[in-house]
Amino acid sequence: MTRPIPGQPTEVELQILRILWELGPSPVREVHKRLEAEKGTNYSTTVKMLSVMLEKGLVKRDEEASPHIYRAVASREKTSKRMLTDLVEKVYAGSTMSLVLQALSSTKATREELDEVRKLLDQLERP
């Protein structure tokens, strides 16, 4: 497994963030139910991962609530934008075009996907 970029969530942390984005603020038991179903994770691992994510500033914990409620600090959109920006900078030397060309050439895009790309390009070209 590759190492995450410092400050970026790991694969498992991203999985937990996806759960929190979908469910909204949730207690450990709700997060664990999902992780257990998806990965067979045990409860103590879920608690430990949320603790690490709390230290990293990826989640916040409402300690007034009983049981404690966890929520993602950043939205899915903000997190994905930050991760994509880091990817473009570190892998493609800041060239968004290189990323787009690589993405489009690495798999066969559907007609619908190509239409979406054309619409986006049209929007970007408008003054």
Residue pairs with C-beta under 8 A, 6 or more apart in sequence:
1 11
4 10
4 11
5 83
5 86
5 90
7 56
8 82
8 83
8 86
9 17
9 53
9 56
9 58
9 79
12 39
12 49
13 49
13 52
13 53
13 56
13 58
15 35
15 38
15 39
16 31
16 35
16 46
16 49
16 50
16 53
16 59
17 58
17 59
17 72
17 76
17 79
18 76
19 26
19 31
19 34
19 35
20 26
20 31
20 59
20 70
20 71
20 72
21 72
21 75
21 76
23 30
23 31
23 34
24 71
25 62
25 69
25 70
25 71
26 69
26 70
26 71
27 65
27 67
27 68
27 69
27 70
28 43
28 46
28 47
28 50
28 67
28 68
28 70
29 67
31 46
31 50
31 70
32 41
32 43
32 46
32 47
35 41
35 45
35 46
36 42
36 43
36 46
50 59
50 61
50 70
53 59
54 60
54 61
54 70
57 73
58 72
58 73
58 74
59 70
59 71
59 72
59 73
60 70
60 71
60 73
61 68
61 69
61 70
62 68
62 69
62 70
62 71
72 79
74 82
87 99
88 94
88 95
88 96
88 99
91 99
92 98
92 99
92 102
104 117
109 117
